[in-house]
């Protein structure tokens, strides 16, 4: 009875989430190689590599971009390395500016609403309004995770005989199409199981607070943080920040991060230009294999604040998992090797609802055909005769 219940759940949950799983998986396939495709299809991302000393600081790039877009407010500078242009974001704008870090030349101004943004919206909320679509994607991912469990139970042979082992791990390409389709669902589903589970769990962490809290609890939790006590008599002094001072501070942070703080991919740094009454300046470093380290500098003193993340090597298991959740979800965690594996696993996940539906449809039609025949006794004896 439990086996029948498991099979019933696997069937109908798969039918319910079939279309969302196909769309989420296909868009995931495309996004795995987004960076590589962008570099291959554009002329403004990759540039001629020079030395780190020849790179210009944010203030120099700020002037160039401001001259080109005087009506826009510049938000942040994304340095990606010595052989790549700097991405400059503009506040309250869909335009992204790419600048040569060696001569401050504006290479391109592109719309954020491009092909990959469209694919990303499909992956995150299936092109529905964000509030609704995110719930659809989140619950579809949760159901897909349950399908992986029920699918493993269905895949598991009753006895590990030689024949059962062969059927469980190999596709019989010489069989009929129905058998090949069954093997594609059964065998490929097993091979994609581990990566599909990682993608599903990390997706749930992104979708639901309870999933994130569960992973935090299971991994031991965050280490206790020291409380910062502020004397009650302390009076906050009012400061006014000028654009020139903020740019000088951005330059200082850019130099300091590259020379003193960064441990991995040192020439890849993000520096944010503070707005209005912001008390801190955000920066990012150690962008390596899909993870990064957030830095927070006091806007007045330029000292690192308590919100600054530790180096990855000093992170406890919970911190490591949370900071690598994106890398584990996308396949960035191991470079090109894991990207290829994640692409293949995601492609297999996209086929599972299709091959599974065909298995169900074939059984359904078979049952209908069998009902067309009825048995009756031969007039001269007891031999049953099947008639339509």
NUMIPA-599594 format. One line per field, with one value per residue (C-alpha): x, y, z. Coordinates in steps of 0.2 Angstrom, whole numbers, plus 5000, padded with zeros to 4 digits. Each point is the difference from the previous one (the first is absolute). Layout:
// NUMIPA-599594
c1 <- c(X  ...)
c2 <- c(Y  ...)
c3 <- c(Z  ...)
//
This chain:
// NUMIPA-599594
c1 <- c(5000  5014  5008  4984  4998  5018  4997  4983  5009  5014  4988  4988  5012  5011  4985  4995  5018  5005  4999  5009  5014  5003  5001  5010  5013  5001  5003  5013  5009  5002  5005  5014  5011  4993  5017  5009  4986  5000  5019  4999  4985  5006  5015  5000  5003  5017  5014  5019  5008  5013  5007  4991  5010  4993  4982  4991  4991  4981  5002  5007  4987  4987  5005  4999  4983  4993  5006  4991  4984  5000  4981  5003  5006  5014  4997  5015  5015  5003  5018  5000  5019  5014  4993  4982  4992  4992  4981  4993  4982  4989  4988  4981  5005  4999  5016  5017  5016  5016  5016  5018  5010  5016  4994  4983  4992  4981  4999  4981  4984  4988  4982  4999  4984  5009  4998  5009  4989  4985  5006  5004  4983  4993  5011  4996  4981  4995  4996  4986  4999  5014  4990  4989  5014  5012  4988  4996  5018  5003  4986  5004  5018  4994  4989  5014  5011  4987  4999  5019  4997  4985  5009  5015  4988  4992  5017  5007  5000  4991  5016  5017  5001  5011  4985  4993  5017  5001  4983  5003  5016  5000  4989  4995  5001  4995  4983  4984  4996  4989  5014  5013  4989  4998  5019  5003  4988  5006  5019  5004  4989  5011  5016  4994  4993  5014  5002  4982  4998  5013  4992  4983  5005  5010  4985  4989  5013  4998  4981  4994  5007  4995  5012  5014  4997  5000  5017  5007  4994  5005  5018  5003  4994  5010  5013  4995  5004  5007  4987  5005  4995  4998  5000  4984  5008  5008  4994  5000  5010  4992  5011  4998  5008  5006  5001  5019  5002  4990  5010  5016  4994  4994  5018  5007  4989  5004  5019  4998  4989  5012  5016  4996  4983  4997  5006  4993  4998  5007  4996  4982  4992  4983  4999  4984  4998  4990  4984  4993  5001  5008  5011  5010  5008  4998  5014  5002  5015  5006  4988  5005  4991  4983  5003  5005  5004  4990  5009  4993  5010  4995  4997  5009  5015  5001  5003  4992  4983  4993  4990  5015  5001  5015  5011  4993  5014  4994  4982  4991  4989  4984  5009  5009  4983  4990  5014  5002  4982  5000  5015  4993  4983  5008  5015  5013  5007  5013  5003  4997  4999  4985  4992  5000  4993  4987  4995  4998  4990  4989  4997  4995  4988  4991  4998  4993  4982  4999  5006  4990  4984  5003  5002  4983  4992  5005  4994  4983  4998  5004  4987  4987  5004  4999  4983  4993  5002  4988  5000  4986  4999  5000  4982  5008  5012  5008  5014  4999  5000  5005  4989  4999)
c2 <- c(5000  5012  4996  5004  5016  5005  4996  5010  5015  5000  4999  5014  5012  4998  5004  5015  5008  4994  5016  5011  4987  5000  5019  5002  4986  5007  5018  4993  4992  5017  5009  4988  5007  5018  5007  4990  5004  5019  5000  4991  5010  5018  5011  5010  4988  4992  5013  4999  4996  5011  5002  5003  5017  5006  4998  5017  5002  5003  5019  5000  4989  5010  5016  4991  4993  5016  5009  4988  4999  5016  4998  4983  4996  4987  4986  4987  4994  4982  4995  4982  4998  5006  4994  5006  5017  5008  4999  5016  5000  5016  5003  5000  4994  4984  5006  4991  5009  4990  5010  4996  5001  5005  5015  5004  4998  4996  4984  4997  5005  4985  4997  4989  4993  4988  4982  4993  5012  4992  4982  5005  5006  4984  4990  5010  5002  4993  5017  5003  5015  4997  4998  4986  4992  4998  4990  4989  4997  4997  4987  4992  4998  4992  4988  4996  4996  4987  4993  4996  4990  4991  4997  4992  4988  4995  4998  4989  4982  4987  4989  5004  4987  5002  5003  5013  5009  5001  5007  5013  5007  4998  5005  4986  5010  4984  4999  5007  5019  4998  4990  5013  5014  4990  4998  5019  5004  4987  4999  5018  5006  4989  5008  5017  4997  5007  5016  5002  4998  5013  5012  4997  5003  5016  5006  4997  5010  5014  4999  4996  5007  4984  4990  5012  4999  4981  4999  5013  4989  4983  5007  5007  5018  5016  5004  5012  5018  5013  5013  5018  5011  5018  5012  5008  5017  5000  5013  4997  5013  5006  4998  5007  4990  5007  4991  5003  4992  4985  4997  5002  4987  4988  5001  4997  4984  4994  5001  4993  4985  4995  5002  4995  4991  4989  4982  4994  5008  5016  5011  4996  5013  5009  5017  5009  5019  5004  5010  5013  4996  4983  4996  4987  4996  4983  4991  4982  4989  4981  4997  4983  4984  5008  5007  5017  5009  5016  5014  5015  5016  5013  5016  5011  4991  4987  4986  4983  4998  4985  4996  4995  4982  4989  4992  4984  4990  5006  4997  4986  4987  5010  5016  4990  4992  5016  5010  4985  4997  5010  4991  4983  5004  5006  4988  5014  4991  4990  5010  4994  4982  5002  5012  4987  4987  5012  5004  4981  4997  5015  4994  4983  5008  5009  4983  4990  5008  4996  4982  4997  5007  4988  4985  5005  5003  4984  4990  5010  4996  4982  4999  5007  4988  4985  5006  4999  4981  4989  4982  4988  4981  4989  4993  4982  5001  5011  5008  5019  5010  5018  5011  5019)
c3 <- c(5000  5004  4983  4991  5010  4996  4981  5001  5008  4987  4986  5004  5008  4985  4989  5010  5000  4982  4991  5014  5002  4981  4999  5016  4994  4982  5006  5013  4986  4991  5015  5005  4985  5001  5003  4986  4988  5004  4997  4983  4993  5006  4995  5016  5014  4996  4997  4998  5017  5008  5017  5016  5002  4984  5005  5004  5017  5002  5000  4983  4993  5009  4990  4984  5002  5008  4984  4989  5011  5009  5006  5007  5018  5001  5012  5000  4991  4996  4997  4993  4996  4989  4984  5002  5000  5015  5002  5007  5006  5000  5014  4995  4982  4990  4990  5004  4995  4995  5002  4995  5017  4991  4991  5007  4983  5001  4989  5001  5008  5000  5006  5015  4993  4988  4995  5016  5011  4991  5003  5018  5003  4993  5012  5015  4998  4983  4993  5012  5011  5013  5015  4992  4989  5014  5010  4985  4997  5019  5002  4983  5006  5017  4990  4988  5016  5005  4983  5001  5016  4993  4984  5009  5009  4983  4992  5014  4994  5011  4998  4994  4987  4985  4988  5013  5001  4982  4998  5014  4993  4981  4986  4988  4984  4990  5008  4994  5002  5015  5009  4995  5007  5016  5001  4997  5014  5012  4997  4996  5014  5012  4993  5002  5017  5011  4991  4998  5019  5003  4988  5007  5018  4996  4991  5015  5011  4988  5000  5018  5016  5009  4988  5003  5019  4999  4991  5013  5014  4992  4997  5017  4999  4999  5013  5014  4995  5012  5005  4997  5014  4997  5015  5003  5002  4983  4989  4981  4991  4983  4985  4983  4986  4984  4983  4999  5018  4996  4984  5009  5013  4985  4993  5017  5003  4982  5003  5018  4995  4986  5009  5018  5002  4984  5001  4983  4983  5007  4985  5001  5012  5002  5007  5004  5000  5016  4998  5011  5019  4998  5014  4992  4983  4992  4991  4995  4997  4999  4985  4997  4994  5003  5017  5007  5015  5005  5008  5010  5003  5012  4989  5012  5006  4986  5013  4997  5009  5009  4985  4990  4996  5005  4987  4993  5009  5017  4997  5010  4991  5000  4994  4986  4995  4999  4991  4988  4997  4983  4995  5004  4992  4983  4999  5002  5015  4990  4984  4983  5005  5011  4988  4987  5012  5006  4982  4996  5017  4997  4982  5006  5013  4985  4992  5015  4999  4982  5001  5015  4992  4985  5012  5008  4983  4993  5015  5000  4981  5003  5014  4988  4987  5011  5006  4982  5001  5009  5003  4997  5000  4984  4997  4999  5015  5013  4989  5002  4984  5000  4989  4997)
//
